[in-house]
């Protein structure tokens, strides 16, 4: 969520997040980060994009996606 706050309306990759948190050993934390990403996505806190289009949570596979903060609604 901190990366969402920093990037505001920009999307970013899961790798960006993991490399930011674990710059030296980021590759070992990808699976855990994917799980956390999906929890945030299913809870409605983030949007997961493929080619700038939101994807259906149960149809996500192991390919490159972008993450974006979900717009706040009033």
HTML snippet that shows the backbone in 3Dmol.js (N, CA, C, O; Angstrom):
<script src="https://3Dmol.org/build/3Dmol-min.js"></script>
<div id="view" style="width:600px;height:400px;position:relative"></div>
<script>
const pdb = `
ATOM      1  N   UNK A   1       0.834  -1.190   0.000  1.00  0.00           N
ATOM      2  CA  UNK A   1       0.000   0.000   0.000  1.00  0.00           C
ATOM      3  C   UNK A   1       0.876   1.250   0.000  1.00  0.00           C
ATOM      4  O   UNK A   1       0.481   2.287  -0.534  1.00  0.00           O
ATOM      5  N   UNK A   2       2.048   1.157   0.589  1.00  0.00           N
ATOM      6  CA  UNK A   2       2.945   2.314   0.591  1.00  0.00           C
ATOM      7  C   UNK A   2       3.367   2.681  -0.835  1.00  0.00           C
ATOM      8  O   UNK A   2       3.467   3.863  -1.162  1.00  0.00           O
ATOM      9  N   UNK A   3       3.611   1.696  -1.670  1.00  0.00           N
ATOM     10  CA  UNK A   3       3.985   1.968  -3.060  1.00  0.00           C
ATOM     11  C   UNK A   3       2.821   2.651  -3.776  1.00  0.00           C
ATOM     12  O   UNK A   3       3.051   3.539  -4.597  1.00  0.00           O
ATOM     13  N   UNK A   4       1.587   2.265  -3.491  1.00  0.00           N
ATOM     14  CA  UNK A   4       0.422   2.940  -4.071  1.00  0.00           C
ATOM     15  C   UNK A   4       0.390   4.404  -3.658  1.00  0.00           C
ATOM     16  O   UNK A   4       0.104   5.283  -4.472  1.00  0.00           O
ATOM     17  N   UNK A   5       0.682   4.657  -2.401  1.00  0.00           N
ATOM     18  CA  UNK A   5       0.686   6.038  -1.916  1.00  0.00           C
ATOM     19  C   UNK A   5       1.770   6.850  -2.615  1.00  0.00           C
ATOM     20  O   UNK A   5       1.542   7.995  -3.007  1.00  0.00           O
ATOM     21  N   UNK A   6       2.937   6.261  -2.769  1.00  0.00           N
ATOM     22  CA  UNK A   6       4.047   6.974  -3.405  1.00  0.00           C
ATOM     23  C   UNK A   6       3.819   7.200  -4.895  1.00  0.00           C
ATOM     24  O   UNK A   6       4.176   8.252  -5.423  1.00  0.00           O
ATOM     25  N   UNK A   7       3.237   6.237  -5.564  1.00  0.00           N
ATOM     26  CA  UNK A   7       3.052   6.331  -7.021  1.00  0.00           C
ATOM     27  C   UNK A   7       1.752   7.030  -7.408  1.00  0.00           C
ATOM     28  O   UNK A   7       1.550   7.345  -8.581  1.00  0.00           O
ATOM     29  N   UNK A   8       0.883   7.274  -6.457  1.00  0.00           N
ATOM     30  CA  UNK A   8      -0.408   7.920  -6.669  1.00  0.00           C
ATOM     31  C   UNK A   8      -1.197   7.229  -7.785  1.00  0.00           C
ATOM     32  O   UNK A   8      -1.671   6.113  -7.574  1.00  0.00           O
ATOM     33  N   UNK A   9      -1.355   7.837  -8.951  1.00  0.00           N
ATOM     34  CA  UNK A   9      -2.168   7.257 -10.023  1.00  0.00           C
ATOM     35  C   UNK A   9      -1.368   6.414 -11.006  1.00  0.00           C
ATOM     36  O   UNK A   9      -1.929   5.902 -11.974  1.00  0.00           O
ATOM     37  N   UNK A  10      -0.078   6.262 -10.775  1.00  0.00           N
ATOM     38  CA  UNK A  10       0.751   5.456 -11.669  1.00  0.00           C
ATOM     39  C   UNK A  10       0.669   3.984 -11.294  1.00  0.00           C
ATOM     40  O   UNK A  10       0.577   3.632 -10.118  1.00  0.00           O
ATOM     41  N   UNK A  11       0.703   3.139 -12.305  1.00  0.00           N
ATOM     42  CA  UNK A  11       0.756   1.708 -12.019  1.00  0.00           C
ATOM     43  C   UNK A  11       2.220   1.289 -11.878  1.00  0.00           C
ATOM     44  O   UNK A  11       3.128   2.008 -12.293  1.00  0.00           O
ATOM     45  N   UNK A  12       2.427   0.130 -11.293  1.00  0.00           N
ATOM     46  CA  UNK A  12       3.777  -0.380 -11.068  1.00  0.00           C
ATOM     47  C   UNK A  12       3.716  -1.898 -11.032  1.00  0.00           C
ATOM     48  O   UNK A  12       2.647  -2.486 -10.867  1.00  0.00           O
ATOM     49  N   UNK A  13       4.862  -2.515 -11.187  1.00  0.00           N
ATOM     50  CA  UNK A  13       4.899  -3.978 -11.197  1.00  0.00           C
ATOM     51  C   UNK A  13       5.120  -4.532  -9.793  1.00  0.00           C
ATOM     52  O   UNK A  13       5.602  -3.838  -8.898  1.00  0.00           O
ATOM     53  N   UNK A  14       4.760  -5.782  -9.629  1.00  0.00           N
ATOM     54  CA  UNK A  14       5.011  -6.470  -8.362  1.00  0.00           C
ATOM     55  C   UNK A  14       6.513  -6.525  -8.092  1.00  0.00           C
ATOM     56  O   UNK A  14       6.951  -6.387  -6.950  1.00  0.00           O
ATOM     57  N   UNK A  15       7.298  -6.728  -9.150  1.00  0.00           N
ATOM     58  CA  UNK A  15       8.756  -6.739  -9.003  1.00  0.00           C
ATOM     59  C   UNK A  15       9.266  -5.421  -8.432  1.00  0.00           C
ATOM     60  O   UNK A  15      10.190  -5.414  -7.618  1.00  0.00           O
ATOM     61  N   UNK A  16       8.664  -4.295  -8.855  1.00  0.00           N
ATOM     62  CA  UNK A  16       9.070  -2.990  -8.324  1.00  0.00           C
ATOM     63  C   UNK A  16       8.932  -2.955  -6.801  1.00  0.00           C
ATOM     64  O   UNK A  16       9.813  -2.466  -6.095  1.00  0.00           O
ATOM     65  N   UNK A  17       7.824  -3.477  -6.318  1.00  0.00           N
ATOM     66  CA  UNK A  17       7.560  -3.480  -4.875  1.00  0.00           C
ATOM     67  C   UNK A  17       8.579  -4.350  -4.147  1.00  0.00           C
ATOM     68  O   UNK A  17       9.183  -3.925  -3.162  1.00  0.00           O
ATOM     69  N   UNK A  18       8.761  -5.566  -4.641  1.00  0.00           N
ATOM     70  CA  UNK A  18       9.650  -6.515  -3.961  1.00  0.00           C
ATOM     71  C   UNK A  18      11.098  -6.021  -4.003  1.00  0.00           C
ATOM     72  O   UNK A  18      11.823  -6.148  -3.016  1.00  0.00           O
ATOM     73  N   UNK A  19      11.517  -5.469  -5.121  1.00  0.00           N
ATOM     74  CA  UNK A  19      12.885  -4.940  -5.225  1.00  0.00           C
ATOM     75  C   UNK A  19      13.092  -3.744  -4.308  1.00  0.00           C
ATOM     76  O   UNK A  19      14.193  -3.533  -3.800  1.00  0.00           O
ATOM     77  N   UNK A  20      12.044  -2.961  -4.094  1.00  0.00           N
ATOM     78  CA  UNK A  20      12.114  -1.807  -3.203  1.00  0.00           C
ATOM     79  C   UNK A  20      12.280  -2.263  -1.752  1.00  0.00           C
ATOM     80  O   UNK A  20      13.049  -1.669  -0.997  1.00  0.00           O
ATOM     81  N   UNK A  21      11.559  -3.315  -1.366  1.00  0.00           N
ATOM     82  CA  UNK A  21      11.614  -3.804   0.016  1.00  0.00           C
ATOM     83  C   UNK A  21      12.853  -4.661   0.258  1.00  0.00           C
ATOM     84  O   UNK A  21      13.509  -4.532   1.291  1.00  0.00           O
ATOM     85  N   UNK A  22      13.171  -5.532  -0.692  1.00  0.00           N
ATOM     86  CA  UNK A  22      14.300  -6.465  -0.559  1.00  0.00           C
ATOM     87  C   UNK A  22      15.256  -6.302  -1.744  1.00  0.00           C
ATOM     88  O   UNK A  22      15.305  -7.180  -2.605  1.00  0.00           O
ATOM     89  N   UNK A  23      16.009  -5.214  -1.813  1.00  0.00           N
ATOM     90  CA  UNK A  23      16.836  -4.951  -3.002  1.00  0.00           C
ATOM     91  C   UNK A  23      17.864  -6.034  -3.325  1.00  0.00           C
ATOM     92  O   UNK A  23      18.170  -6.242  -4.499  1.00  0.00           O
ATOM     93  N   UNK A  24      18.388  -6.706  -2.356  1.00  0.00           N
ATOM     94  CA  UNK A  24      19.429  -7.698  -2.593  1.00  0.00           C
ATOM     95  C   UNK A  24      18.887  -9.094  -2.907  1.00  0.00           C
ATOM     96  O   UNK A  24      19.452  -9.810  -3.733  1.00  0.00           O
ATOM     97  N   UNK A  25      17.808  -9.472  -2.257  1.00  0.00           N
ATOM     98  CA  UNK A  25      17.308 -10.851  -2.360  1.00  0.00           C
ATOM     99  C   UNK A  25      15.838 -10.888  -2.789  1.00  0.00           C
ATOM    100  O   UNK A  25      15.087 -11.770  -2.374  1.00  0.00           O
ATOM    101  N   UNK A  26      15.440  -9.938  -3.611  1.00  0.00           N
ATOM    102  CA  UNK A  26      14.036  -9.787  -3.969  1.00  0.00           C
ATOM    103  C   UNK A  26      13.426 -11.040  -4.592  1.00  0.00           C
ATOM    104  O   UNK A  26      12.247 -11.310  -4.367  1.00  0.00           O
ATOM    105  N   UNK A  27      14.165 -11.792  -5.346  1.00  0.00           N
ATOM    106  CA  UNK A  27      13.633 -12.948  -6.069  1.00  0.00           C
ATOM    107  C   UNK A  27      13.041 -14.007  -5.122  1.00  0.00           C
ATOM    108  O   UNK A  27      12.137 -14.749  -5.505  1.00  0.00           O
ATOM    109  N   UNK A  28      13.548 -14.071  -3.908  1.00  0.00           N
ATOM    110  CA  UNK A  28      13.078 -15.058  -2.937  1.00  0.00           C
ATOM    111  C   UNK A  28      11.719 -14.700  -2.331  1.00  0.00           C
ATOM    112  O   UNK A  28      11.098 -15.524  -1.660  1.00  0.00           O
ATOM    113  N   UNK A  29      11.267 -13.482  -2.568  1.00  0.00           N
ATOM    114  CA  UNK A  29      10.033 -13.010  -1.935  1.00  0.00           C
ATOM    115  C   UNK A  29       8.881 -12.814  -2.920  1.00  0.00           C
ATOM    116  O   UNK A  29       7.827 -12.307  -2.536  1.00  0.00           O
ATOM    117  N   UNK A  30       9.062 -13.203  -4.166  1.00  0.00           N
ATOM    118  CA  UNK A  30       8.025 -13.006  -5.179  1.00  0.00           C
ATOM    119  C   UNK A  30       6.736 -13.759  -4.829  1.00  0.00           C
ATOM    120  O   UNK A  30       5.652 -13.186  -4.933  1.00  0.00           O
ATOM    121  N   UNK A  31       6.828 -15.010  -4.425  1.00  0.00           N
ATOM    122  CA  UNK A  31       5.621 -15.789  -4.110  1.00  0.00           C
ATOM    123  C   UNK A  31       4.825 -15.159  -2.979  1.00  0.00           C
ATOM    124  O   UNK A  31       3.601 -15.057  -3.058  1.00  0.00           O
ATOM    125  N   UNK A  32       5.512 -14.738  -1.931  1.00  0.00           N
ATOM    126  CA  UNK A  32       4.829 -14.090  -0.811  1.00  0.00           C
ATOM    127  C   UNK A  32       4.191 -12.784  -1.258  1.00  0.00           C
ATOM    128  O   UNK A  32       3.084 -12.454  -0.832  1.00  0.00           O
ATOM    129  N   UNK A  33       4.877 -12.045  -2.109  1.00  0.00           N
ATOM    130  CA  UNK A  33       4.351 -10.774  -2.605  1.00  0.00           C
ATOM    131  C   UNK A  33       3.125 -11.004  -3.488  1.00  0.00           C
ATOM    132  O   UNK A  33       2.176 -10.222  -3.437  1.00  0.00           O
ATOM    133  N   UNK A  34       3.132 -12.058  -4.291  1.00  0.00           N
ATOM    134  CA  UNK A  34       1.967 -12.391  -5.120  1.00  0.00           C
ATOM    135  C   UNK A  34       0.752 -12.691  -4.245  1.00  0.00           C
ATOM    136  O   UNK A  34      -0.358 -12.250  -4.543  1.00  0.00           O
ATOM    137  N   UNK A  35       0.963 -13.438  -3.173  1.00  0.00           N
ATOM    138  CA  UNK A  35      -0.128 -13.742  -2.256  1.00  0.00           C
ATOM    139  C   UNK A  35      -0.674 -12.463  -1.620  1.00  0.00           C
ATOM    140  O   UNK A  35      -1.889 -12.281  -1.530  1.00  0.00           O
ATOM    141  N   UNK A  36       0.214 -11.588  -1.186  1.00  0.00           N
ATOM    142  CA  UNK A  36      -0.213 -10.323  -0.576  1.00  0.00           C
ATOM    143  C   UNK A  36      -0.951  -9.452  -1.592  1.00  0.00           C
ATOM    144  O   UNK A  36      -1.947  -8.811  -1.257  1.00  0.00           O
ATOM    145  N   UNK A  37      -0.459  -9.431  -2.836  1.00  0.00           N
ATOM    146  CA  UNK A  37      -1.111  -8.668  -3.890  1.00  0.00           C
ATOM    147  C   UNK A  37      -2.541  -9.159  -4.083  1.00  0.00           C
ATOM    148  O   UNK A  37      -3.465  -8.352  -4.192  1.00  0.00           O
ATOM    149  N   UNK A  38      -2.728 -10.471  -4.125  1.00  0.00           N
ATOM    150  CA  UNK A  38      -4.060 -11.024  -4.337  1.00  0.00           C
ATOM    151  C   UNK A  38      -4.996 -10.753  -3.159  1.00  0.00           C
ATOM    152  O   UNK A  38      -6.190 -10.528  -3.359  1.00  0.00           O
ATOM    153  N   UNK A  39      -4.472 -10.772  -1.947  1.00  0.00           N
ATOM    154  CA  UNK A  39      -5.298 -10.432  -0.778  1.00  0.00           C
ATOM    155  C   UNK A  39      -5.782  -8.986  -0.885  1.00  0.00           C
ATOM    156  O   UNK A  39      -6.954  -8.697  -0.641  1.00  0.00           O
ATOM    157  N   UNK A  40      -4.876  -8.085  -1.249  1.00  0.00           N
ATOM    158  CA  UNK A  40      -5.248  -6.676  -1.397  1.00  0.00           C
ATOM    159  C   UNK A  40      -6.232  -6.491  -2.545  1.00  0.00           C
ATOM    160  O   UNK A  40      -7.156  -5.682  -2.453  1.00  0.00           O
ATOM    161  N   UNK A  41      -6.034  -7.235  -3.618  1.00  0.00           N
ATOM    162  CA  UNK A  41      -6.930  -7.138  -4.774  1.00  0.00           C
ATOM    163  C   UNK A  41      -8.330  -7.643  -4.435  1.00  0.00           C
ATOM    164  O   UNK A  41      -9.323  -6.983  -4.743  1.00  0.00           O
ATOM    165  N   UNK A  42      -8.406  -8.784  -3.816  1.00  0.00           N
ATOM    166  CA  UNK A  42      -9.711  -9.355  -3.461  1.00  0.00           C
ATOM    167  C   UNK A  42     -10.438  -8.526  -2.409  1.00  0.00           C
ATOM    168  O   UNK A  42     -11.668  -8.534  -2.351  1.00  0.00           O
ATOM    169  N   UNK A  43      -9.681  -7.810  -1.577  1.00  0.00           N
ATOM    170  CA  UNK A  43     -10.318  -6.953  -0.569  1.00  0.00           C
ATOM    171  C   UNK A  43     -10.695  -5.588  -1.138  1.00  0.00           C
ATOM    172  O   UNK A  43     -11.278  -4.759  -0.438  1.00  0.00           O
ATOM    173  N   UNK A  44     -10.360  -5.355  -2.412  1.00  0.00           N
ATOM    174  CA  UNK A  44     -10.767  -4.114  -3.067  1.00  0.00           C
ATOM    175  C   UNK A  44      -9.858  -2.926  -2.819  1.00  0.00           C
ATOM    176  O   UNK A  44     -10.250  -1.790  -3.085  1.00  0.00           O
ATOM    177  N   UNK A  45      -8.652  -3.157  -2.315  1.00  0.00           N
ATOM    178  CA  UNK A  45      -7.746  -2.047  -2.007  1.00  0.00           C
ATOM    179  C   UNK A  45      -6.864  -1.653  -3.183  1.00  0.00           C
ATOM    180  O   UNK A  45      -6.388  -0.519  -3.249  1.00  0.00           O
ATOM    181  N   UNK A  46      -6.642  -2.571  -4.103  1.00  0.00           N
ATOM    182  CA  UNK A  46      -5.834  -2.277  -5.287  1.00  0.00           C
ATOM    183  C   UNK A  46      -6.528  -2.826  -6.526  1.00  0.00           C
ATOM    184  O   UNK A  46      -7.488  -3.592  -6.435  1.00  0.00           O
ATOM    185  N   UNK A  47      -6.025  -2.421  -7.674  1.00  0.00           N
ATOM    186  CA  UNK A  47      -6.471  -2.945  -8.960  1.00  0.00           C
ATOM    187  C   UNK A  47      -5.266  -3.633  -9.580  1.00  0.00           C
ATOM    188  O   UNK A  47      -4.153  -3.112  -9.519  1.00  0.00           O
ATOM    189  N   UNK A  48      -5.481  -4.794 -10.171  1.00  0.00           N
ATOM    190  CA  UNK A  48      -4.419  -5.491 -10.885  1.00  0.00           C
ATOM    191  C   UNK A  48      -4.759  -5.389 -12.370  1.00  0.00           C
ATOM    192  O   UNK A  48      -5.868  -5.720 -12.789  1.00  0.00           O
ATOM    193  N   UNK A  49      -3.794  -4.928 -13.153  1.00  0.00           N
ATOM    194  CA  UNK A  49      -4.017  -4.638 -14.572  1.00  0.00           C
ATOM    195  C   UNK A  49      -3.168  -5.512 -15.473  1.00  0.00           C
ATOM    196  O   UNK A  49      -2.052  -5.891 -15.116  1.00  0.00           O
ATOM    197  N   UNK A  50      -3.693  -5.826 -16.630  1.00  0.00           N
ATOM    198  CA  UNK A  50      -2.939  -6.465 -17.709  1.00  0.00           C
ATOM    199  C   UNK A  50      -3.239  -5.627 -18.949  1.00  0.00           C
ATOM    200  O   UNK A  50      -4.392  -5.515 -19.365  1.00  0.00           O
ATOM    201  N   UNK A  51      -2.207  -5.044 -19.533  1.00  0.00           N
ATOM    202  CA  UNK A  51      -2.379  -4.140 -20.677  1.00  0.00           C
ATOM    203  C   UNK A  51      -3.338  -3.005 -20.340  1.00  0.00           C
ATOM    204  O   UNK A  51      -4.184  -2.636 -21.155  1.00  0.00           O
ATOM    205  N   UNK A  52      -3.202  -2.453 -19.132  1.00  0.00           N
ATOM    206  CA  UNK A  52      -4.013  -1.340 -18.617  1.00  0.00           C
ATOM    207  C   UNK A  52      -5.503  -1.660 -18.458  1.00  0.00           C
ATOM    208  O   UNK A  52      -6.321  -0.746 -18.364  1.00  0.00           O
ATOM    209  N   UNK A  53      -5.856  -2.931 -18.426  1.00  0.00           N
ATOM    210  CA  UNK A  53      -7.246  -3.350 -18.228  1.00  0.00           C
ATOM    211  C   UNK A  53      -7.308  -4.183 -16.953  1.00  0.00           C
ATOM    212  O   UNK A  53      -6.528  -5.122 -16.796  1.00  0.00           O
ATOM    213  N   UNK A  54      -8.243  -3.850 -16.019  1.00  0.00           N
ATOM    214  CA  UNK A  54      -8.363  -4.652 -14.799  1.00  0.00           C
ATOM    215  C   UNK A  54      -8.665  -6.113 -15.131  1.00  0.00           C
ATOM    216  O   UNK A  54      -9.447  -6.409 -16.034  1.00  0.00           O
ATOM    217  N   UNK A  55      -8.033  -7.014 -14.390  1.00  0.00           N
ATOM    218  CA  UNK A  55      -8.244  -8.440 -14.608  1.00  0.00           C
ATOM    219  C   UNK A  55      -9.160  -9.009 -13.534  1.00  0.00           C
ATOM    220  O   UNK A  55      -9.277  -8.449 -12.444  1.00  0.00           O
ATOM    221  N   UNK A  56      -9.801 -10.115 -13.847  1.00  0.00           N
ATOM    222  CA  UNK A  56     -10.682 -10.801 -12.903  1.00  0.00           C
ATOM    223  C   UNK A  56      -9.801 -11.546 -11.902  1.00  0.00           C
ATOM    224  O   UNK A  56      -8.919 -12.300 -12.313  1.00  0.00           O
ATOM    225  N   UNK A  57     -10.021 -11.353 -10.587  1.00  0.00           N
ATOM    226  CA  UNK A  57      -9.136 -11.975  -9.589  1.00  0.00           C
ATOM    227  C   UNK A  57      -8.923 -13.472  -9.743  1.00  0.00           C
ATOM    228  O   UNK A  57      -7.802 -13.940  -9.541  1.00  0.00           O
ATOM    229  N   UNK A  58      -9.944 -14.243 -10.092  1.00  0.00           N
ATOM    230  CA  UNK A  58      -9.751 -15.694 -10.180  1.00  0.00           C
ATOM    231  C   UNK A  58      -9.109 -16.122 -11.496  1.00  0.00           C
ATOM    232  O   UNK A  58      -8.819 -17.306 -11.670  1.00  0.00           O
ATOM    233  N   UNK A  59      -8.879 -15.200 -12.425  1.00  0.00           N
ATOM    234  CA  UNK A  59      -8.277 -15.554 -13.703  1.00  0.00           C
ATOM    235  C   UNK A  59      -6.810 -15.147 -13.799  1.00  0.00           C
ATOM    236  O   UNK A  59      -6.216 -15.237 -14.874  1.00  0.00           O
ATOM    237  N   UNK A  60      -6.225 -14.704 -12.702  1.00  0.00           N
ATOM    238  CA  UNK A  60      -4.835 -14.271 -12.718  1.00  0.00           C
ATOM    239  C   UNK A  60      -3.918 -15.487 -12.768  1.00  0.00           C
ATOM    240  O   UNK A  60      -4.084 -16.451 -12.020  1.00  0.00           O
ATOM    241  N   UNK A  61      -2.951 -15.410 -13.669  1.00  0.00           N
ATOM    242  CA  UNK A  61      -1.943 -16.469 -13.766  1.00  0.00           C
ATOM    243  C   UNK A  61      -0.568 -15.842 -13.561  1.00  0.00           C
ATOM    244  O   UNK A  61      -0.462 -14.642 -13.306  1.00  0.00           O
ATOM    245  N   UNK A  62       0.468 -16.637 -13.669  1.00  0.00           N
ATOM    246  CA  UNK A  62       1.828 -16.160 -13.418  1.00  0.00           C
ATOM    247  C   UNK A  62       2.385 -15.431 -14.645  1.00  0.00           C
ATOM    248  O   UNK A  62       3.285 -15.932 -15.318  1.00  0.00           O
ATOM    249  N   UNK A  63       1.847 -14.259 -14.923  1.00  0.00           N
ATOM    250  CA  UNK A  63       2.387 -13.404 -15.981  1.00  0.00           C
ATOM    251  C   UNK A  63       2.584 -12.012 -15.415  1.00  0.00           C
ATOM    252  O   UNK A  63       2.225 -11.747 -14.268  1.00  0.00           O
ATOM    253  N   UNK A  64       3.137 -11.149 -16.189  1.00  0.00           N
ATOM    254  CA  UNK A  64       3.451  -9.802 -15.722  1.00  0.00           C
ATOM    255  C   UNK A  64       2.199  -8.929 -15.646  1.00  0.00           C
ATOM    256  O   UNK A  64       1.489  -8.759 -16.637  1.00  0.00           O
ATOM    257  N   UNK A  65       1.942  -8.391 -14.485  1.00  0.00           N
ATOM    258  CA  UNK A  65       0.812  -7.501 -14.266  1.00  0.00           C
ATOM    259  C   UNK A  65       1.307  -6.181 -13.709  1.00  0.00           C
ATOM    260  O   UNK A  65       2.453  -6.067 -13.272  1.00  0.00           O
ATOM    261  N   UNK A  66       0.437  -5.188 -13.727  1.00  0.00           N
ATOM    262  CA  UNK A  66       0.707  -3.894 -13.123  1.00  0.00           C
ATOM    263  C   UNK A  66      -0.270  -3.733 -11.970  1.00  0.00           C
ATOM    264  O   UNK A  66      -1.364  -4.295 -11.996  1.00  0.00           O
ATOM    265  N   UNK A  67       0.119  -2.971 -10.964  1.00  0.00           N
ATOM    266  CA  UNK A  67      -0.698  -2.737  -9.777  1.00  0.00           C
ATOM    267  C   UNK A  67      -0.992  -1.247  -9.721  1.00  0.00           C
ATOM    268  O   UNK A  67      -0.156  -0.423 -10.091  1.00  0.00           O
ATOM    269  N   UNK A  68      -2.179  -0.912  -9.257  1.00  0.00           N
ATOM    270  CA  UNK A  68      -2.563   0.497  -9.136  1.00  0.00           C
ATOM    271  C   UNK A  68      -3.481   0.634  -7.944  1.00  0.00           C
ATOM    272  O   UNK A  68      -4.263  -0.269  -7.647  1.00  0.00           O
ATOM    273  N   UNK A  69      -3.389   1.765  -7.259  1.00  0.00           N
ATOM    274  CA  UNK A  69      -4.283   2.011  -6.138  1.00  0.00           C
ATOM    275  C   UNK A  69      -5.710   2.128  -6.656  1.00  0.00           C
ATOM    276  O   UNK A  69      -5.945   2.665  -7.738  1.00  0.00           O
ATOM    277  N   UNK A  70      -6.635   1.633  -5.896  1.00  0.00           N
ATOM    278  CA  UNK A  70      -8.034   1.749  -6.278  1.00  0.00           C
ATOM    279  C   UNK A  70      -8.486   3.158  -5.978  1.00  0.00           C
ATOM    280  O   UNK A  70      -8.178   3.695  -4.914  1.00  0.00           O
ATOM    281  N   UNK A  71      -9.213   3.765  -6.902  1.00  0.00           N
ATOM    282  CA  UNK A  71      -9.704   5.130  -6.710  1.00  0.00           C
ATOM    283  C   UNK A  71     -10.678   5.144  -5.532  1.00  0.00           C
ATOM    284  O   UNK A  71     -11.521   4.258  -5.389  1.00  0.00           O
ATOM    285  N   UNK A  72     -10.543   6.152  -4.708  1.00  0.00           N
ATOM    286  CA  UNK A  72     -11.446   6.278  -3.552  1.00  0.00           C
ATOM    287  C   UNK A  72     -12.771   6.847  -4.023  1.00  0.00           C
ATOM    288  O   UNK A  72     -12.815   7.794  -4.808  1.00  0.00           O
ATOM    289  N   UNK A  73     -13.846   6.256  -3.532  1.00  0.00           N
ATOM    290  CA  UNK A  73     -15.180   6.732  -3.869  1.00  0.00           C
ATOM    291  C   UNK A  73     -15.829   7.316  -2.626  1.00  0.00           C
ATOM    292  O   UNK A  73     -15.552   6.895  -1.504  1.00  0.00           O
ATOM    293  N   UNK A  74     -16.679   8.272  -2.842  1.00  0.00           N
ATOM    294  CA  UNK A  74     -17.344   8.911  -1.708  1.00  0.00           C
ATOM    295  C   UNK A  74     -18.665   8.265  -1.401  1.00  0.00           C
ATOM    296  O   UNK A  74     -19.356   8.683  -0.472  1.00  0.00           O
TER     297      UNK A  74
END
`;
const viewer = $3Dmol.createViewer("view");
viewer.addModel(pdb, "pdb");
viewer.setStyle({}, {cartoon: {color: "spectrum"}});
viewer.zoomTo();
viewer.render();
</script>
